[in-house]
Amino acid sequence: MAMSFDLYLNLGLAETIDTVSAALKVEGRGILSGIDLHSTAGRKLDVDLREYVQQGDCALKFAWKAFKHDTRVGLLPG
């Protein structure tokens, strides 16, 4: 079972984040959270990690409907 799909963009990290964020917005989604693993892991674990940003996206209208029904829905992985 695949855990992800790959998409390669010939862009820098910042431009890639902007492009993906804009594409999600068109689909009615948005970025709720982001973790700069390069900086965070590098600092906390003293490791050299390539530029890597993990982002969590959400379709807020659907999330709100689910949240009103049961707040534990926030425990589910995105």
C-alpha positions in Angstrom: 0.0 0.0 0.0 1.4 3.4 -1.0 1.7 5.9 1.8 2.2 8.9 -0.5 2.5 10.0 -4.1 5.4 11.8 -5.6 5.3 14.9 -7.6 8.5 16.6 -8.7 8.6 20.3 -9.3 11.6 22.1 -10.8 11.2 24.8 -8.1 13.0 25.9 -4.9 11.4 25.0 -1.6 9.7 28.4 -0.9 8.3 28.5 -4.4 7.1 24.9 -4.2 5.3 25.7 -0.9 3.6 28.7 -2.5 2.6 26.7 -5.5 1.2 23.8 -3.5 -0.6 26.2 -1.1 -2.2 28.0 -4.1 -3.3 24.7 -5.7 -4.9 23.6 -2.4 -6.8 26.9 -2.1 -8.3 26.3 -5.6 -9.6 23.0 -4.3 -11.1 24.6 -1.2 -8.3 23.4 1.1 -5.7 25.1 3.1 -2.5 24.6 5.1 -3.3 24.2 8.8 0.1 23.4 10.0 3.7 23.2 8.9 6.9 21.9 10.4 10.3 22.8 9.1 12.0 19.5 9.8 15.3 20.8 8.4 15.6 23.4 11.1 13.7 21.6 13.9 15.3 18.2 13.6 18.6 19.7 12.8 18.6 21.8 15.9 17.0 19.3 18.4 18.7 16.2 17.1 22.0 17.7 15.9 21.6 16.1 12.5 22.1 17.4 9.0 18.8 17.0 7.2 18.0 18.2 3.7 15.4 21.0 3.3 12.2 19.3 4.3 8.9 20.9 5.3 5.9 18.8 6.4 2.5 20.4 5.9 -0.9 19.4 7.0 -3.8 20.5 4.9 -7.5 20.6 5.5 -10.9 21.2 3.8 -12.1 23.4 6.6 -15.8 23.3 5.8 -15.8 19.5 6.0 -13.6 19.5 9.1 -15.9 21.9 10.9 -18.9 19.7 10.2 -17.1 16.7 11.6 -15.7 18.6 14.6 -19.2 19.8 15.5 -20.3 16.2 15.5 -17.4 14.8 17.5 -14.3 16.8 18.7 -12.3 13.6 18.8 -12.1 13.8 15.0 -9.0 15.9 15.5 -7.2 12.8 16.6 -7.5 11.2 13.2 -4.5 11.5 10.8 -5.0 13.8 7.8 
